[in-house]
Amino acid sequence: MAVQAMRYFVSFLILFFAFSDFAAAQDRAQQTVIPLWQDGPPGFEAYWDVPERAEDWWVRDIHQPSLTLFPPDENSSNTAIIVVPGGGHKDLVFNAEGVEPAKYLQNLGITAFALKYRLSRQDASPYDIETDAAEDLRRAVRYVRARSEDYGIERIGIMAFSAGGELANLVTYYPTDGNSESTDPIERVSAKPDFMIQIYPGPIGLPDHFAAPPPPAFFLAAFDDKGPELTISRHLDMYRQAGVPAEVHVFAQGGHAFNLGDRSNLKTISNWRNRLTDWMNDSGYLGQE
């Protein structure tokens, strides 16, 4: 009887922990989605009711730009990062370059937000990269900054992949002061990030020179991905001229769109996020100051 009772007890424990893990997974799956404009972006009312389309790796028909919140699992680092996926402005690689990086940051104690922005190169798109898509990221930074006390945030960064890096350029390197006379409190605050992370970035929005000091930055790409590798070289030259620290990693192989590196057989690529974690730790972004 004692042996049978013990078996029942062990079975109960297994079921209990399995249910607890399942419940935790369900809670994590039900993330908070925050529209950047409560009624939709101004001037595009005709598109507000058009539904999004999504498959396993892409999202299209984004007419209601939003942030998906991933609060830190444990002690907060007082850092927020807005993750900006790529996709060539035609698709949004929302899971591999939005959700998964946000979860990685969440596990480091960072308050992460995955951005859905309007796609300017999708067929028949009414949007423009420099005005509409960039405005979505600008609005996202302003939203997080305006709510910084609510989230316990002291610094805001951008982590951008591929085409998302072009939006990061357009927001970071150009005037981003808020409008002090706006009736919208979100529009009153600055959209300039405190630091920036760019992974195999595109070239759009990179100026010939910096009109103001840029924020500290981390850049990473593969040497055999020529466009992003050259873009990072231009970044590095201008950061040197500006006297602002930047960390750069260019791996010999890896190509483009390796995401977090989970699908790669290359050690450098599959472990690249460790380099980013080290940089964030050394920069003070993973702990309270």
Residue pairs with C-beta under 8 A, 6 or more apart in sequence:
31 68
31 69
31 70
32 68
32 69
33 66
33 67
33 68
33 69
34 66
34 67
34 68
34 69
34 113
34 143
35 64
35 65
35 66
36 65
36 66
36 67
36 136
36 139
36 140
36 143
37 64
37 65
37 139
39 48
40 47
40 48
40 63
40 64
41 63
41 64
41 65
41 118
41 132
41 135
41 136
44 63
44 126
44 127
47 63
47 126
48 63
48 64
50 61
50 63
51 61
52 59
52 60
52 61
52 62
52 63
52 64
53 59
53 60
53 61
54 60
54 94
56 95
57 91
57 93
57 95
57 96
58 87
58 91
58 92
58 93
58 94
59 91
59 92
59 94
59 116
60 90
60 91
60 92
60 119
60 122
61 119
61 122
62 92
62 116
62 117
62 118
62 119
63 118
65 115
65 116
65 117
65 118
65 136
65 139
65 140
66 115
66 116
67 82
67 113
67 114
67 115
67 116
67 140
67 143
67 144
68 98
68 99
68 102
68 113
68 114
68 116
69 111
69 112
69 113
70 102
70 103
70 105
70 106
70 111
70 112
70 113
70 114
71 106
71 111
71 151
72 106
72 108
72 109
72 110
72 111
73 106
73 107
73 109
74 109
75 109
76 109
76 111
76 152
77 108
77 109
77 110
77 285
77 286
77 287
77 288
78 152
78 153
78 154
78 155
78 288
78 289
79 109
79 110
79 111
79 153
79 154
79 155
79 156
79 157
79 280
79 285
79 286
80 110
80 111
80 112
80 113
80 144
80 148
80 151
80 153
80 155
80 156
80 157
81 105
81 110
81 111
81 112
81 113
81 156
81 157
81 158
81 159
81 197
82 112
82 113
82 115
82 137
82 140
82 141
82 144
82 156
82 157
82 158
82 159
82 193
83 97
83 98
83 101
83 102
83 105
83 112
83 113
83 114
83 115
83 159
83 160
83 161
83 164
84 98
84 115
84 117
84 137
84 158
84 159
84 160
84 161
84 164
84 165
84 167
84 168
85 92
85 93
85 94
85 96
85 97
85 98
85 114
85 115
85 161
85 162
85 164
86 93
86 97
86 160
86 161
86 162
86 163
86 164
86 165
86 200
86 202
86 257
87 93
87 97
87 119
87 162
87 163
88 121
88 162
88 163
89 119
89 120
89 121
89 122
89 129
89 133
89 163
89 166
90 119
90 121
90 122
91 119
91 122
92 98
92 116
92 117
92 119
93 161
93 162
93 257
93 259
94 114
94 116
96 259
96 260
97 161
97 162
97 164
97 259
98 114
98 115
98 116
99 114
100 259
100 260
100 262
101 112
101 114
101 159
101 161
101 260
102 112
102 113
102 114
103 112
104 260
104 273
105 112
105 159
106 112
108 277
108 280
108 286
109 286
110 285
110 286
111 151
111 152
111 153
113 140
113 144
115 136
115 137
115 140
115 164
117 133
117 136
117 137
117 167
118 125
118 127
118 132
118 133
118 136
119 125
119 127
119 133
120 127
120 128
120 129
120 132
120 133
121 129
127 133
129 166
129 167
129 170
129 204
130 170
130 204
130 205
133 167
134 167
134 170
134 171
134 205
136 167
137 158
137 167
137 168
137 170
137 171
137 191
138 171
138 176
138 191
139 186
139 191
141 156
141 158
141 171
141 176
141 190
141 191
141 192
141 193
142 178
142 186
142 187
142 189
142 190
142 191
143 186
144 151
144 153
144 156
145 156
145 189
145 190
145 191
146 185
146 186
146 188
146 189
147 153
148 154
148 156
154 289
155 194
155 195
155 285
156 193
156 194
157 193
157 194
157 195
157 196
157 197
157 285
158 168
158 171
158 172
158 193
158 195
158 196
158 197
159 197
159 199
160 167
160 168
160 196
160 197
160 198
160 199
160 201
161 199
161 200
161 201
161 257
161 259
162 199
162 200
162 201
162 202
162 228
162 256
162 257
163 202
163 204
164 201
165 198
165 199
165 200
165 201
165 202
165 228
165 231
166 201
166 202
166 203
166 204
166 205
167 205
168 193
168 196
168 198
168 201
168 205
169 201
169 204
169 205
169 206
169 207
170 204
170 205
171 191
171 192
171 193
172 192
172 193
172 196
172 214
172 215
173 205
173 206
173 207
173 210
173 211
173 214
174 205
174 207
174 211
175 211
176 190
176 191
176 192
177 190
178 187
178 188
178 189
178 190
178 191
179 187
179 188
180 188
182 188
192 215
193 215
194 215
195 215
195 216
195 217
195 218
195 283
195 285
196 214
196 215
196 216
196 217
196 218
197 217
197 218
197 219
197 276
198 217
198 218
198 219
198 220
198 232
198 235
199 220
199 221
200 220
200 221
200 222
200 225
200 228
200 256
200 257
200 258
201 219
201 221
201 228
201 231
201 232
201 235
202 227
202 228
202 231
203 227
203 230
203 231
203 234
206 231
206 234
206 235
209 238
209 241
210 238
210 241
210 242
213 242
213 243
213 244
214 238
214 239
214 242
214 244
215 244
216 244
216 245
216 246
216 283
217 235
217 239
217 244
217 246
217 247
218 246
218 247
218 248
218 276
218 279
218 280
219 232
219 235
219 236
219 246
219 247
219 248
219 249
220 232
220 248
220 249
220 250
220 251
220 272
220 275
220 276
221 228
221 229
221 231
221 232
221 249
221 250
221 251
221 254
222 228
222 229
222 250
222 251
222 252
222 253
222 254
222 255
222 256
222 258
222 269
223 229
223 250
223 251
223 252
223 253
224 252
224 253
224 254
224 255
225 254
225 255
225 256
228 256
229 250
232 248
232 250
235 246
235 248
236 246
236 248
239 245
239 246
247 279
249 272
249 275
251 266
251 268
251 269
251 272
252 268
253 266
253 268
253 269
254 264
254 266
254 268
254 269
258 264
258 269
258 272
260 272
260 273
261 269
261 270
261 271
261 272
261 273
262 270
264 270
277 286
280 286
281 287
